[in-house]
Amino acid sequence: MIEGLAMTVDCHQHLWPPRFLDALRRRSEFPFMRGWTLFLPGEPPYEVDPAAHDLAVRKRDDADLVLLSLSSPLGIEHLPGPEGAELIDVWHESALELGAKFQVWAAASVAGLDPDGLAKVLREERIAGLQLPATALTEPAAIARLRPLLDEAERAGKPVLIHPGPAPACDPGLPGWWPAMVPYVSQLHQSWLAWHVAGRRQHPRLRIAFVALAGLAPLHHERLGARGGALGPLDPNVFYETSSYGTRAIDALVRVVGVDPLVHGSDRPYAVSTDPELGPAFTHALFTANPRRLLTGDAR
């Protein structure tokens, strides 16, 4: 999966292949596209930059290996029956055609669970692991409900990435950044706390990563303690991807969880790849050693 010990990894990018774009343009209900405008029920229309999804441009990314993520805020994993399954199949097929530089986070319906179908997808060598929307893991009971999918990832020895899901409908007068700053962060907090309460007990060997530093949820450990909870011993199989955050947030999280759980992700094209410049040893851990451990369990 990772050939060289010095390989740099971006654990979280978005790149929509032409077939996937065409599938969105054929739709008449959310999520859908008209030309390069994306329409979602909980967000203002979004003007997609065509260059952001130009394969030739994206192949020039500095990372040696890029892990591509289905955009869970589209809500595809929550679509019912064949409607969601068709788009998920198009995602897998078209993303796997993009070339060896790119590996793919598998997607799975959370409306109608298909663990057998997921097991087949996870057997693909260039499938890095399973991505799930945080909106499907907002309480311990939800983690129990998704056990068939989580079991397959654990059985395959591949990690799970938790990504923000669709935003609820909000006041159209709110600024465009509102969904990313309010519902996305709240979803990550909920899913992180649900995993803290129930996930590890249910899946003792599963490696799991939360994008965007889990919305900084671990920094609330003092409030958690004040309200009767506890962060507990650090879990070596819980990881935090860094997208949209910089030096101050990353440094603050290191003070709570240490260096080993942090993995680099950019969320490109919505944010840029950044090095927090906390020293060469930290850079190696963030871009190379820690992603290797997340993806393979190999601590070399």
N, C-alpha and C positions, 0 to 999 in steps of 0.2 A: 504493500500500500504506500509506504514511504521508502523510497529506495536509498536515499542518502542521509546520513546522520546530520549533515549540514543543510538539508533542504528547508527553505522557508515556506511557511504555510499561512494562507489566509483562510480562516475557518468559516467565513460567512460573506458571500457575495450573492448578488442577484444578476442573472443574465437570462433574458427571455429569448429562446430560439424562435425563428420565423414560424414554425408550425404551431408553437404555443400561442404566439401573437395572433395568428390566423384563427385559432380556436376561440380566443376571447372576442375577436371581431365578429364572429358568426353568432354570438349570443345576443339575446334580446332582453335578458334579465341580469341583474347584478351577479357576479362582476362581469363587465363587458367593456369593450373598447370601440371607439369610433375614430378611425384614423389612428392618431397617436394620443388620443385623450382617453384616460382611464376613468371609469365611473364605478364608484363603490357606494353602498348605502349610507355609510357612516362618515364619509370624508368628502370634501369638495372635489370637483373634477380635477384630475391631475394630468398636466401636460408632460407626457413622457418624452425625453430627449432621445431621438433615434440613435444618436452616436453612442449613447450609454449602453445600447444593446447590439453594437456592431462587433461581431466576433473578431475581426481583424484588429480592431483597436484593443479589445479586451485581452487578446492573446499577448499583448505587450506588457501586461501587468508585471510588476517587479517580483511578485511572489513566484516561487518555483511551482507550487501546487495551490490551486484555488478550489474551494469547496462551494458548490452552487446550491442555493437554497430556494425552494419554492416560496413565493411571497405569501406567507400565511395571512396577512391582513386582507388579501383578496377574498378569503372565506371559502376557498375551494374545498378544504378538508371538511367543512361543515355542510356542504351541499348534499342533498339526499340522493341515494341510489345511483343509477347509471349516470345522472348528470354530473356528479362529482367524480365518479370512477373514470369517465371518459377523459376529463381534463387531467386527472392524475396520471393516466396512462400516457397521454400526449406529453406531459411534462417529463416523465421518465425516459420515454423513447427519444425525444428530441434533445434533451439535455445530455444524454449519454453519447450522442453523436457529435458533440462539440470538440472532442479531441482530448489527448492524454493529459494536457495541462489541467483539465477540469475533472474533479470528482463531484458526485451528486449526493445531496441529502435526499433520501427517499421521502415520499409523502404517503399518507394513508388517510382514508376517510375516518372521521371520528363520529360520523352519523350512523354508518353501518359498518361495523368492524369486520375486516377480512384478514385474519391472521395468516391464513394459508397463502393468500396472494402476496402479503407482505413478505413472508418467508422466502418466496420465490424471488422477489425483487432484491432482498438483502443478500442473496447468493451471488449477485453480480459483483465482480471484483471492484468496479469503479463506483459502487454505491458505498459511500463513507459510513452511513448509519441512517437513522430514522429521525426526521424532524416532526415535531408535534406543535400545534398552536397552544400557547399558554391558556387560551380561553377554554381548552378542553381539560385543563388540569388545575382548576381553581379551588378545589377542596379535596380532602382525602378520599371521599366517596368517588370522585371523578377519577382519581388515580386507580382505585379498585376497578372501576368500570373499564379502563383502558388496559387492564392487566394482560389480555390476550396479545395486544400489540407490543407492550413492553416486554413480555415474555419472549417474543420472537427476536427482538433486538438483543436481549440478554443471551439467548441461546446462540445467536449468530456471533456473539463476541464483539458487536458493533455498538457505538455510542448513540445516545439520543440528544438531539439539540432542541431546546425549548425556545420558540420564537413568538413574538407577539402575534395575536390573532386579529380578527376584524374588530374595528372600533364600532361602538354603538352610534346610532344617529345622534347628531348634536346640532346645536344652534348654528345655522349657516353663517352667522355673523362672526363666529370665532375665527381666530387666525389659523392659517394653514398648518402651523406646527402643533396645534392643540392635540390631535390624536396621538402623535409621537410622544408628547410630554405628559399626557394625563392617562388615557385608558391603556396605552401600551405599557407604561411604567407600572400601573396598578395591576395589570394582568401578570406581569413578571413577578411582582411581590407576592401575589396570591399563589402562583404556581410554585414559587420557591418555598413558601411557608408550608404549602400542602405536601411538597416533597419532604421537607424537614420533618413533618409530623408522621407521614405514612409511607413515603416512597421507598426509603432505604430499607425499611423493615420488610416491605413486599418484594424488593428486588436487591438482594444483598451484593450482587456482583456487577450491576449495571453502571456503566460510566455515563454521566449526564452532564450537559453543559447548558448554561443559561446565557442567552445573548444579552448584550448591553449591560454586562455586570449584574444581571438579575435586577435591573433597575435600582442598583445600589441597596438591595434588600438586606444584605449582611451588615450594612452600617447601622441598621436599626437594632442590633443585638442588645444594646443597653436598654432600650425601651421594651424589647421582648422580655428581658430579665425583670424589669420593673413591673411588668404585667403578669408575671408568674410563669414565663417560659424560660428556655435556655437554649443558647446556640449549640451547646454540647461539644464533644470532641470534633476536631476538624475531619471531614470526610474526604479521604484521598481520591475518591471517584466522583466528586462534584467539581465542575469546572465553571469558569466565568469568562465569557468572550467579551472583548473590550470595545466593540463598535460604538461610535458616537461619543466616547469618553476620552479624555486626555490625561495629562500627567497628574493633576491634582486628584481626580477621582480614582485613578488607578493606584496612586500612592496611598490614598486613604483606605482602599480595599485591602491592599497588601498588609496594612497594619492590623487587619482583622483576620484575614484568611491566609496570609503568607503569599509567597511568590509562586509556588508550585501549581496552584489551580488556575492561573491566568493564562489564557490563550488569545492570540491575536485574531481579530476579525475586523473587517473594515465596513461591512454593509454597503459596499460599492454597488450601485452608483449614488446611493443616498448620502454617503459620507465618504471621506477619503481615508486611506491607510495612513496611520501615524505611529511613530516610534516615540514613546514617552520619554526616551533619553534618560533612563535611570541607571545607565551603565551597561557595558558590553555583556556582562554575565546575565543581567536581567533581559537584555534584548535577545540573547540566544535562548533563554528559557521561554520567553513570550512567543517568539516566532518559530522556534524549532523544537526544543526539547519537550515543552509542555503539550503542544499539538500532537507530537508523536505519541505521548502517553495517553492523551485523550482518544486518539484514533485506534491505537493498537494495544494499549495497556503496557507497552514496552517503556521501561523507565531509564533506558540507557541514555 
